[in-house]
Amino acid sequence: MGAGDAHEQHAAIVGPSPWDGCRFCERCAVEQLACERFAMFVHGEGEPRWRAAPMAPNRARFQALFDPGLSSSAALRYSGSSGSTAR
């Protein structure tokens, strides 16, 4: 996914999103990274919950979200992340 693809996908979202004003947005799109805030948004959590989640993007979270062949726990173990969330 390139930065152009990310902008096209952003245009399809109506309302607030986790990448609004995010300093990591372009980097995440180019390097295929995702944070817990984005993951919660993808999974349909409400805005108050995803706004409270941390913004520490990494490749493992992106893979857990977008690579169906890799389980979330395996991806997070691979990255060394604990997978804990602020809830």
Contacts in CASP RR format, 6 or more apart in sequence:
PFRMAT RR
TARGET T0000
AUTHOR 0000-0000-0000
METHOD contacts of the structure
MODEL  1
MGAGDAHEQHAAIVGPSPWDGCRFCERCAVEQLACERFAMFVHGEGEPRW
RAAPMAPNRARFQALFDPGLSSSAALRYSGSSGSTAR
1 29 0 8 1.000
1 32 0 8 1.000
2 29 0 8 1.000
2 30 0 8 1.000
3 26 0 8 1.000
3 29 0 8 1.000
3 30 0 8 1.000
4 29 0 8 1.000
5 29 0 8 1.000
6 25 0 8 1.000
6 26 0 8 1.000
6 28 0 8 1.000
6 29 0 8 1.000
7 29 0 8 1.000
10 17 0 8 1.000
10 19 0 8 1.000
16 47 0 8 1.000
17 41 0 8 1.000
18 35 0 8 1.000
18 37 0 8 1.000
18 38 0 8 1.000
18 40 0 8 1.000
18 41 0 8 1.000
18 50 0 8 1.000
18 51 0 8 1.000
18 53 0 8 1.000
18 55 0 8 1.000
19 25 0 8 1.000
19 28 0 8 1.000
19 38 0 8 1.000
22 28 0 8 1.000
22 55 0 8 1.000
24 33 0 8 1.000
24 35 0 8 1.000
24 55 0 8 1.000
24 57 0 8 1.000
27 33 0 8 1.000
27 57 0 8 1.000
28 34 0 8 1.000
28 35 0 8 1.000
28 38 0 8 1.000
28 57 0 8 1.000
28 62 0 8 1.000
31 59 0 8 1.000
32 59 0 8 1.000
32 62 0 8 1.000
32 63 0 8 1.000
32 66 0 8 1.000
33 57 0 8 1.000
33 58 0 8 1.000
33 59 0 8 1.000
33 61 0 8 1.000
33 62 0 8 1.000
34 57 0 8 1.000
34 58 0 8 1.000
34 61 0 8 1.000
34 62 0 8 1.000
34 65 0 8 1.000
34 66 0 8 1.000
35 53 0 8 1.000
35 54 0 8 1.000
35 55 0 8 1.000
35 56 0 8 1.000
35 57 0 8 1.000
35 58 0 8 1.000
35 61 0 8 1.000
36 53 0 8 1.000
36 54 0 8 1.000
36 55 0 8 1.000
36 56 0 8 1.000
36 61 0 8 1.000
36 83 0 8 1.000
36 85 0 8 1.000
36 86 0 8 1.000
37 50 0 8 1.000
37 51 0 8 1.000
37 53 0 8 1.000
37 54 0 8 1.000
37 55 0 8 1.000
38 50 0 8 1.000
38 57 0 8 1.000
38 61 0 8 1.000
38 65 0 8 1.000
39 53 0 8 1.000
39 61 0 8 1.000
39 64 0 8 1.000
39 65 0 8 1.000
40 46 0 8 1.000
40 49 0 8 1.000
40 50 0 8 1.000
40 53 0 8 1.000
40 85 0 8 1.000
41 50 0 8 1.000
42 65 0 8 1.000
49 87 0 8 1.000
52 86 0 8 1.000
52 87 0 8 1.000
53 85 0 8 1.000
53 86 0 8 1.000
53 87 0 8 1.000
54 85 0 8 1.000
54 86 0 8 1.000
58 79 0 8 1.000
58 81 0 8 1.000
59 79 0 8 1.000
60 75 0 8 1.000
60 76 0 8 1.000
60 78 0 8 1.000
60 79 0 8 1.000
60 80 0 8 1.000
60 81 0 8 1.000
61 75 0 8 1.000
61 76 0 8 1.000
61 79 0 8 1.000
61 81 0 8 1.000
63 70 0 8 1.000
63 75 0 8 1.000
63 78 0 8 1.000
64 70 0 8 1.000
64 71 0 8 1.000
64 72 0 8 1.000
64 75 0 8 1.000
64 76 0 8 1.000
67 75 0 8 1.000
76 82 0 8 1.000
76 83 0 8 1.000
END
